[in-house]
Amino acid sequence: MSRRTGIKVEEGTSSVYADLGYVDAAEMQRKAQLATEIARAIKARHLTQEDAATLLGIDQSKVSRITRGQFRGVSEAKLLELVTRLGHDVKIVVGPARRRAGKIELQFA
């Protein structure tokens, strides 16, 4: 508890979605990472949302929603497709089987 304000502060994990109790927290985290990369790539290419929409083959309003982190209703597969349309290569590697459940992880080069 903070001495100055009397407000209890709790340290979170690396996933705000898990901290908020989302059942699909891992998926939401990956989608957030992909949406962030899409927004970064659009900015780096100096594209307007309209130009990005044309390049990506989606509506400008959907570009706006994705770049603002509103990606519910957009699949991970669609976000991966958008990343490739922005010039990035996407490589999916399936590792060896293990006794525990596997995990899905994104790495950006």
C-alpha positions in Angstrom: 0.0 0.0 0.0 1.3 3.4 -0.9 2.0 5.6 2.1 1.0 8.8 0.4 -2.2 7.8 -1.2 -3.4 4.8 0.7 -4.0 3.0 -2.7 -2.9 -0.6 -2.9 -0.7 -1.3 -5.8 -0.4 -4.8 -7.3 2.3 -5.7 -9.7 1.0 -7.4 -12.8 2.4 -10.0 -15.1 3.7 -9.4 -18.7 0.1 -9.9 -20.0 -2.5 -7.3 -19.1 -5.1 -9.7 -20.6 -4.1 -12.5 -18.1 -4.2 -9.9 -15.3 -7.7 -8.9 -16.3 -8.8 -12.6 -16.3 -9.5 -13.1 -20.0 -9.9 -16.8 -20.9 -8.2 -16.2 -24.2 -5.4 -14.0 -22.7 -2.6 -15.6 -24.7 -4.4 -15.1 -28.0 -5.3 -11.5 -27.1 -1.6 -10.9 -26.3 -0.5 -12.3 -29.7 -3.1 -10.2 -31.5 -2.0 -7.1 -29.7 1.6 -7.7 -30.8 0.5 -8.2 -34.4 -1.7 -5.1 -34.3 1.2 -3.1 -32.9 3.5 -4.3 -35.7 0.8 -3.4 -38.3 0.5 0.1 -36.9 4.3 0.5 -36.8 4.7 -0.7 -40.4 2.0 1.7 -41.6 3.6 4.6 -39.8 7.1 3.6 -41.1 5.8 3.5 -44.7 4.1 6.9 -44.2 0.8 5.5 -45.3 -2.5 7.2 -44.7 -5.2 4.9 -43.3 -6.9 5.1 -46.7 -3.7 4.0 -48.5 -3.1 1.3 -46.0 -6.6 0.0 -46.5 -6.1 -0.2 -50.2 -2.8 -2.1 -49.7 -4.2 -4.4 -47.1 -7.5 -5.0 -48.9 -9.7 -4.0 -46.0 -11.9 -1.0 -45.1 -10.2 2.2 -43.7 -12.4 1.8 -40.7 -10.9 -1.6 -40.0 -7.4 -0.2 -40.4 -8.3 2.5 -37.8 -9.8 -0.1 -35.4 -6.8 -2.4 -35.7 -4.2 0.3 -35.2 -6.0 1.5 -32.1 -5.9 -2.0 -30.6 -9.5 -2.9 -31.3 -9.0 -6.2 -32.9 -11.7 -8.4 -31.5 -13.4 -10.1 -34.4 -10.2 -10.2 -36.4 -8.5 -13.6 -36.5 -4.8 -14.1 -35.8 -4.6 -15.6 -39.4 -6.0 -12.3 -40.8 -3.6 -10.2 -38.8 -0.7 -12.4 -40.0 -1.9 -11.9 -43.6 -2.0 -8.1 -43.1 1.6 -8.2 -41.7 2.7 -10.0 -44.9 0.9 -7.5 -47.1 3.0 -4.8 -45.4 6.2 -6.6 -46.6 7.1 -8.8 -43.7 7.9 -12.5 -44.0 6.0 -14.7 -41.5 7.5 -18.1 -40.6 5.7 -20.6 -38.6 7.8 -23.3 -37.0 6.4 -26.4 -35.3 8.8 -27.7 -32.7 9.1 -31.2 -31.3 6.4 -32.7 -29.2 6.7 -32.4 -25.4 4.9 -34.0 -22.5 3.4 -30.6 -21.5 1.0 -28.6 -23.6 2.8 -26.6 -26.3 2.8 -22.8 -26.6 2.5 -20.3 -29.4 5.0 -17.5 -29.3 5.7 -14.5 -31.7 9.2 -13.2 -32.4 9.8 -10.1 -34.4 13.1 -9.8 -36.2 
